[in-house]
């Protein structure tokens, strides 16, 4: 399933770098802007993630790409953060 998500990323969203690890997220239209902001802030605070890119669609959904710097202790991401 992770491979299909990476294939579904918008064009130009590069995620193959040795410096950062990436996690794509999809926020459905019913998630308000305030709620999305709070969720992403929690991920930044406790998971070390930062916002890399956001794409908003006409149906109200959003595609979000989070990233965090790789360290020798972190392995490649295999699951999405707890959103």
N, C-alpha and C positions, 0 to 999 in steps of 0.2 A: 504494500500500500504506500510506503514512503516513496518508492520510485515513481509511482503515478502522480503523487503530489508535486514532486520536484519537476516532473515533465509538464505539469499544469501551471507552472509559474509564468507570470507575464514575461514577454520578451524583454531582454535587457537586464533582468534580475540575476546577476551572476552570484553563484553561491559556491564556487570552487576556488577557495583560497586557503592557504596554509595558516594564515594569521587568525582567522575567525571561523567559528562554527555558526550555522544558520538554522533557523526553524521558521518555516512558512506557516501562517495561520489564516483562517478564513473566519471573518466575523459576519454573522448573518444580519439581514436587514433589521431585525427586531432588537438588536443590541444598540442602545443609544450611544451617542458620541461621548457622553459623560461616563457611562458604564465602561465603554471600551477604553477610555483614558485611564480610569481607575484600575482596570485589569492589567493594562500594560505597565502602569506605574508599579503595581505589585510585583510583576515579573522583573522589572528593572531593579527594584529594591532587594528582593530576596533571591532572585535567580541569576543576577548579574547580566541580564539581557538588556540590550538597547535597541531602540527602533532604528531599523535600517531603511525601510521603504514602506509606503502605504499607497494603495490604489483604491479609490472609491468608485463604485459602479452605480449606474442609474437606478438599479433596483434597491439601493440602499446598503448593499453588502460591501464589505471591505476585504481586501487582501493585504496582509501585513507580513513583513519579513523582519524577524528579530535576529540580532546577532550578538555574540559575545566573543571576547578574545580567547583564543585557545591558550591553555597552560599545559605544562607537562603532566599535570594531574588529571586533566579532563580528557575523556575519550570522545570520539565523534558522537553526535546526538543520534539516538535511535528512536526517541519518542518526543512528542510535543511537551512543552512545559505544561504544568497543571492549570490549564485554562478551561 
